[in-house]
Amino acid sequence: MPVILLVALATAFFTYQMRNLVIYTNFFDLYPPRHPYIQLYQEYRKMFGGANVLVIAVSVKEGDIYTIPALQKIDRITRALMDMPGVDPFQVISLTHPKLKNIEVSNWGISIRPIIFPAFPRNQDDLDRIRHAVYTNQGIRGFYVSPDDKAATIFAGFWEEGTDLNMLFKRVQELKKQEEDANTTVYVTGYPMLYAWILH
C-alpha cells in the first residue's frame, strides 16, 4: 500500500509540473555541425541573415494590386511580420516596406527613395506613381510584384533560435483569415525549416 501511495503522489506531482513543460526544437541540433556548408552558414548568417524565409503572396482576382485596399493589406501583413518573435527585421521586405527603393535619375542627379513615398497613397495619382516606380526599377516587377500586376510578395527571414513554429503557424493563419476577402487570396510558403509548419 505505501508503494502505491508513493507512486500516486509522484504521478500527481509530475502531472502538475507538466504545465511548465515547453517542447522546443533547436534546429541547429538537426544540422550536421561539421559539414563545411553549415559551418560557413553559422559564421556568416548574422551578417547576411538566416536561411529560413517565409514568403506570403497577396493576390487579387479582379483588377490589380495598385489599389489602396490591396496595398493596405500588404502593409498590414508586412508590419505584423516585423513584430513576430524570431523574425530578422533586416530580412523583411515588401512593396510597402521602406527598404524597397525607387531609383530615379534626372538632370539634378540620382534620387533614391522608398517606393511608397512621401506617404501612403491617398488617390489615383499616388497609385499611378507607385505603378510607374515598379515598372521603371529593375528587379521589382517579376519578383516583388507579379508580371500581370495581380499579386505582390512579402518576404520575412527567421532565425533558427527564438522561432516558435506553432505560434508562427497560428499567427500567419490569423493574418491570412484577416486579410482574405471575396477579391483577395493570401498564399503562404517558406523554406527550408518553415516547411515544417506549412505541412503541419
Secondary structure, 3 states (H helix, E strand, C coil): CHHHHHHHHHHHHHHHHHHHCCCCCCHHHHCCCCCHHHHHHHHHHHHHCCCEEEEEEEEECCCCCCCHHHHHHHHHHHHHHHCCCCEEEEEEECCCCCCCEEEEEECCEEEEEECCCCCCCCCHHHHHHHHHHHHHCCCCECCCECCCCCEEEEEEEECCCCCCHHHHHHHHHHHHHHHCECCEEEEEEEECCCHHHHCC
